[in-house]
Amino acid sequence: MEPSLALSSLSIPFGTLVPLSFYLIATVYIIFTAILYYHWSAYSSNTKVSALTYTLYLAITLPLMSVLFYTAFNI
């Protein structure tokens, strides 16, 4: 039997809750990234610093989201 999270009369299986939480976290992260990109591109003054920032952000984001995805769908 699969463990579940009981919310009053609603019971959500753990195997369903983990991917749903991944989708929620990914959605919030995508919105944050879009806001960050807009503000950084609108208010930055140096293109080299902007390019470096985008590269570093991408270098951090891809492994983080990959590990999150792997964890969420392989439990």
Backbone torsions as a table, in degrees:
resi	resn	phi	psi	omega
1	MET	NA	136.8	-177.0
2	GLU	-84.0	136.2	178.3
3	PRO	-63.8	149.5	-178.9
4	SER	-136.3	161.5	177.1
5	LEU	-104.4	119.0	-177.1
6	ALA	-94.1	119.2	174.8
7	LEU	-117.7	96.6	-172.5
8	SER	50.1	-111.0	-178.0
9	SER	-94.7	-4.9	-179.0
10	LEU	-94.3	130.3	178.9
11	SER	-123.2	120.9	-178.6
12	ILE	-110.0	122.5	177.5
13	PRO	-63.0	144.8	-178.4
14	PHE	-59.9	-35.8	179.6
15	GLY	-66.2	-21.4	176.2
16	THR	-92.1	-35.3	-177.0
17	LEU	-66.5	-38.5	-177.3
18	VAL	-65.2	-49.8	177.2
19	PRO	-63.7	-35.3	177.8
20	LEU	-64.5	-39.4	177.5
21	SER	-68.0	-34.1	175.1
22	PHE	-61.5	-45.9	179.4
23	TYR	-61.6	-38.9	178.4
24	LEU	-65.0	-47.4	179.3
25	ILE	-63.6	-41.9	179.4
26	ALA	-63.9	-39.4	179.1
27	THR	-64.8	-45.6	177.9
28	VAL	-62.5	-40.8	179.7
29	TYR	-65.1	-39.9	178.7
30	ILE	-66.1	-42.3	177.9
31	ILE	-63.6	-44.2	177.2
32	PHE	-59.7	-42.4	-179.9
33	THR	-64.0	-41.7	179.2
34	ALA	-64.1	-41.7	178.4
35	ILE	-66.1	-44.1	178.3
36	LEU	-61.1	-44.9	179.9
37	TYR	-61.5	-45.6	-179.2
38	TYR	-60.3	-49.9	-177.1
39	HIS	-66.7	-39.0	-178.6
40	TRP	-67.8	-41.5	-179.5
41	SER	-74.3	-29.2	-179.2
42	ALA	-77.9	-33.9	-172.7
43	TYR	-113.0	2.0	179.6
44	SER	-79.4	153.1	-178.7
45	SER	-116.5	-14.0	-177.1
46	ASN	-121.8	120.0	-176.8
47	THR	-69.9	-31.5	178.9
48	LYS	-68.0	-41.0	177.8
49	VAL	-66.5	-39.6	178.1
50	SER	-62.6	-44.5	179.5
51	ALA	-63.4	-41.0	177.7
52	LEU	-64.3	-42.4	179.5
53	THR	-63.8	-45.1	178.5
54	TYR	-62.0	-41.3	179.9
55	THR	-64.6	-46.1	179.3
56	LEU	-65.1	-41.2	179.0
57	TYR	-62.1	-42.7	178.2
58	LEU	-66.1	-39.5	179.9
59	ALA	-66.0	-28.7	177.5
60	ILE	-85.9	-38.5	-174.8
61	THR	-69.0	-44.9	-176.1
62	LEU	-60.3	-49.2	177.4
63	PRO	-64.9	-38.5	179.8
64	LEU	-61.5	-48.7	-179.3
65	MET	-69.9	-32.0	177.3
66	SER	-65.1	-44.6	178.0
67	VAL	-65.1	-41.9	178.1
68	LEU	-61.2	-45.2	179.7
69	PHE	-62.9	-47.1	-179.8
70	TYR	-60.9	-43.3	179.6
71	THR	-64.9	-43.4	-175.9
72	ALA	-67.4	-34.3	-173.9
73	PHE	-105.6	6.8	177.0
74	ASN	-125.6	24.7	176.8
75	ILE	-87.8	NA	NA
